[in-house]
Amino acid sequence: MKEFIIKIIPIILFFAMGYIFKQVKLLKKEDGSVLLTLVFYLCMPALAFSSLLDTELSKQLLFIPFLPIIVIAFTYLVSIIVLYFKPLSRKSRGTFLLATMIMNTGFTLPFFYAAFGKEGFSRAILFDIGNSFIIFTFIYFTAVQAGSQEGFSKLKILKKTLLLPPLWALTLAVIVKNTSLILPSPITAFFKIAGETTIPLIMTALGLSFEPSLKSFKTSFAAITIRMCGGLIIGLLLTKLINFDNIAKIVIIASAASPVGYNTLVFSNKEKLDIDLAATSVSFAIFIGIFSTPIIFYLLK
């Protein structure tokens, strides 16, 4: 446990650093979005590539990208039942559904890397691919239905999904692993260096974006409970039904129980939904996740 805590503390310190930098006006909240964009298009794909190269993929691990579909379907059904007894405006209802369905797998990635290295990260990326696919298809469609319905295009959604950088990074890694293709040393070194910046940048960006507020707290607390507790339950059930290795089990359970995802705020803003509910849900969920994620790791290990 002591060794795990030592690995986790630097991660939390990066989060605190981001929040402090914002408070002293050294950086702005908007800078967090810039950092997350850099992570999404460069650092995370680079780390995904180098991680998968060092990981042997079993048949069981190939099930991982499909598991987010089950987790999201479960939280969606629970949310529909809750909304039947807790009527909200159309816009608040849309944001509530987004908050319960979108998993913040980007938040959990640093914990997987700190605890298990590239072996844990590669499994987490497989889960994240499935999660991202549902986010840019069904969940994005849900946001559009509840919001302004401006600019919605099935072709646009398909294009976003197929162009996911981590997906292409994993594809390249599979090709390299299963062929005689050898990448030049400078390219592999570039991927390694770029990938190592993923964890500090993610946590610093989350600290910059952290904005706790008591507005819409009751509704956001209900959404967080469904997202994290409901996800935890279904994650535990999935790992009981399918025989994964221990690292994969922890990755699946912790990912399923991850905080409310940032795309809740992105989609709510784009489709003119309840921004206050989105910001409150994301911020409080991240605060809870800082403590709940290490606890899940400790109990499962």
N, C-alpha and C positions, 0 to 999 in steps of 0.2 A: 504493500500500500504506500509506503514511504517513497519508493522509487516512482510510482505513478503520480503522486502529488507533486514531486519535484519536476516531472515532465509537464504537468498541467499548469503550474503556477506561471511560467513564462507566457502561456497562451492567454491567461486572464489578465496579465500585466499589459499585454499589447492592447487588449480591449480597454482597460483603464486608461492607457496612454492616449488612445484615440478620443475618449470622452474628455480627458483633461485638456488635450490640445484644442478641442472645440470650445471649452469653457474659457480658456485664456486667449481665444481668438487667434491662435497660431494657425489653425485650419478651420474650415467651415463644414457644415453638414453636407453640402453639395460635393465636397472633396471625397466623401465616402463613396458616392455614386461613381466617381471617376476611378477610384481604386478598385471597386467591385467590377467595373467594366474591364479594367486591365487584367484582373484575375480571371474573369470569365473567358476572355479571348486569347490570353497568352499563358499566364502562370498555371492555371488549373489544367489545361490541355497538356502542357509540358510535363507536369507532375504525373498526370494520368498515363502518359506515354511511357515515361521512365519506370513508373510503378508496375505497369502491366508487363513490361519486358522481364521483370524480375519475379513474376508470379506465375505459377502453374495453375491453369484453369481446369477444374474438374467439371464433370457433367452437372453436379449439384449447383455449382456457382453460376451456371448459365440460366438458372431459374431466377436469379436475383433481380434482373431488370424488369421482370413481370410482377414482382411482389408489390410495388407501389400502387398498381392498379387495384389490388385487393384492399390495401390500407385506405386509399382514397375513397373507394366505393363504400367502405364501412363508415368512415367519418361523414360522408355525404348523406347516407341514409339516417344516421343518428341526428344530423343537423336538420334534416327535413322534419323529423319527428319533433324536435325541440321547437322549431319555428312554427309548428302547428299550434303549440300551446303558448308561444311567445311571439305574437305577431309584431313585425317590424315594417317600416316603410320599404318600398321596393329597393331603394338604394342601400339602405342598411342591411336588408336581407341579402343582397348580392355580396356585400363586403363580408358579412357573417359567414356565408358559404365559402368564400375564398379563404378566409382565415382558418377555417376548420380543415380544409382540404390541402392547402399548400404547405408542404414540409420544407423546413429550412435546413436542407441537407448540407448546404454550404457552411452553416454554423458548426455542424458536428465533424466536418472533415478534419479540422486541426486536432481534435481529440483522438480520432482514429489514427492519425499519423503519429501523434505523440506516444500513443499506447502500443501500436503494433508496427509502425514504420510503413514501408511501401506495401507490405502484404495486406495490411488493414486498409490502406488508402485505395488500393486497386479494387477491393470488394465494395468499398463505399462509392467509388465512381460508377460501378455497375448499377448500384441502386439509384444513384443520382441520374443516370441516363434514363431509366424508366420513369422516374419522378418528373424529369424535365419534359419528357414526351407527353405525359398527361397534362402538365401545366400549360403547355403551348397548344393543346388541342381542346379537350373537354373543359378544363377549368377556364381557359381564355374565352371559350364560347359562352360559358356561364356568366362571366363578367360582362361580355358584350350584351347578352340577353337582358341583364339587369340594369345596364347603363344606357349610354347615349346611342349605342349601335352605329357609331360612326367609323367608317374605315374597315368594317369587318369583311374579311375575305378568306375563304377556305384555302385558296392558293397561297395566300400570305402566311397562314398558319402552317401549312405543309412546308413551305420554304423555310420558316423559322426552325421547324423541327429538324429537317434534314441538314441544316447548316449549323447545328449545335457543335461548337468546337470540341468539347470532350468526346463526342461521338466519333468525330473524324480522327482524333488522337488515338482512341482505342482501336479504331479500324486499322490505322497505320501500324500500331504496335502488334496487332494480330498478324498482319502481313509480314512484318519483319521477323516475328517469332516462327512463322511457319514456312518461310522461304529462305533462299540463300542471299536475300538482299542485305547488304551491309551499308549502313549510313556512314558518311564521313565523320571522323572523330570530332571536328569542330561543331557539327550539328548535334550530336549526342551530348556534347559538353554544354552547348547552349540550352538544350532541353533540361539538363540537370540543374544548371544555375537558375534558370527561369522558374523551374518547379519549386526550388527551395524558398522562393519568396512568397509562395502561396499563403502559407499559414500566417505570417506577420501581417500581410496586407489585408486578408479577410478579417482578422480580429480588430485591426486598427480601424477599418471601414465600419465595422459593426459598432465600435465605440463612438465614432463620429455621428452615426445615425441614431444613436440611442436617445429617445425623447420620452421619458415617463410622464404620464398625465392621468389624472383621476377622471377626466371626461370620458364618458361611455364605458366606465370601468366594469359595471355589472355585466353588460352585454359582451364586452371583450373577455371577461373572466370566463363566461360560459363557453365562448369560442375556443379559448386557450385550453380549457378542461377537455373539450371534445378532441381537439387537435393532439394534445400531448398524452392525456390519460387513455383516450380511446385508441390512439396509435400504439401506445405501450401494450395494451391488452391484445390487439390484433397481431402485433409483432411477436409477442410471446406465443400466441396460438400457432402462427405460421412456422416458427422454429421448432415447435413440438411435432407438427405434421410432416415437415420435410427435414431430412437428415443432413444438416449442414455441419461444417467444422466449427470449432468454438469461436474463432475470430469472426467468421461469417455470421454466426448467431448474434454476437454482440453488435456487429455492424447493423444488422437488420432491425433488431429491437431498438437500439438507440436512434437509428434513422427514423423509424416509424414513430418514435416518441419525441422527435425533434420539435423545436419551437415553431411558431407561425412564420411562414416564409416571407421574404421581402417582396416577392411579386404580388403579395396581397396589397401592398401600398402602391406598387407600380401600376397594377391593373385598376385599382380603385381611382387613382389619379387620372389615368388615361380615359376611363369610361365614365368619369364624373359620378362616382359612388360616394360612400360615406368615408371621407378621408380621415376624420377624427377617430372613428372606430378602427380603421386600418392601422393608423400610427400607434394608437394605444395598445392594440392587440400585439403588434410586432414588438414594441418596446418591452412590455411587461413579460411577454413570452421569452424573449432573449434573456432578461434578468433571471427568470426562473430557470432557464436552460443552463445558465452558468453553474448552477448548483446541482440541478437534477441529472445532467449528463454525466458528470464524474461519479455521482452516486450509482447510476445505472451500471457504469463500467465496473465499479468496485464490487457491487453485489453479484454481477454476472461472472466476474473473474474469480 
